[in-house]
């Protein structure tokens, strides 16, 4: 009877994370009256755009040109680039923009992204600091939209939305679908008060509320918003503040990126006593459902697969109920579904981008790759091998 119980528990975990929580969240958000738009707070806040860059000579000039063309929400837009350890022409390219007001915080020693940001923060002059990455481009009105919620004094941070550029093949389409899915969750979380995720490439915080994450923190954006929420400030998603970027150059590069992110989430889970407050039950429920439970999905997938195979070949481990006990014909149906799913994921790797069938098959491939990365991220974190210093992931050429 153990294997049927394990199977249904694992199935329930996966369903709740991917469908149950978003649907329940949407239902609760639909019952809540929309918040009123914040009124005019008077003078618009000054803004600093802080761009992190490591060996980004291929895109940094384009990022700076994009930044200089942004509509300015206040009287000052300070553009500051933080980089350390870059051994290409990134720093030199940034310095060539000095006559156009671009500032640089550079250190030759590589200590990680968070160390570079913390070193640059004393140079920040804006009331609102917007964190971004070199590979991510903003729509012209993105900053104007992003700072609007700060007219509400309860808002401590705001994050925008990210779009994957069309034309990057099935990986790009799957990644784009993922971010649309995430945006829907963040939108509904915001309607309940605060969202519990952030687009790290477009994250705005009040400078006077900024709490520097320790240099050892892997996922700096998640740490920042969790500390902001714990102190009682709101974090909101601004769908109209849009950015866009290219997808990773390959599925292998995307898996490498997600392994690092997963290791960072396991680190955050280990720090949850310092990040979560049970005095904020709604926020705690959102964080656990949206972020932490997803870390257990790879184990749930393995548990469900092992359980259904065991029930198929070992009749003595089945339960008494035909359906709930994984007895025939149901056990064969569940086994066929598992084989079909993982078979489609395998075909998606073999037939990437070859017509509509290849794109459709890549969805299970993307799901399996993502959870494989989470599983590998667990071992990376548990072994202590994930550090704050990592190699940048190559993106598809612009």
Secondary structure as UniProt FT lines:
FT   HELIX           2..15
FT   HELIX           16..20
FT   HELIX           21..31
FT   STRAND          47..52
FT   TURN            57..59
FT   HELIX           60..68
FT   STRAND          77..84
FT   HELIX           90..95
FT   TURN            96..97
FT   HELIX           98..100
FT   STRAND          103..107
FT   HELIX           113..120
FT   HELIX           121..123
FT   STRAND          128..133
FT   TURN            134..135
FT   STRAND          137..138
FT   TURN            140..141
FT   HELIX           142..147
FT   HELIX           148..151
FT   TURN            153..154
FT   STRAND          155..164
FT   TURN            166..167
FT   HELIX           169..191
FT   TURN            192..193
FT   TURN            200..201
FT   STRAND          203..206
FT   HELIX           207..209
FT   TURN            215..216
FT   HELIX           220..230
FT   TURN            231..232
FT   STRAND          234..245
FT   HELIX           251..270
FT   HELIX           272..275
FT   TURN            278..279
FT   HELIX           281..287
FT   HELIX           288..292
FT   HELIX           293..296
FT   HELIX           297..313
FT   HELIX           315..317
FT   TURN            322..326
FT   TURN            328..329
FT   HELIX           330..350
FT   TURN            352..353
FT   HELIX           355..382
FT   TURN            383..384
//
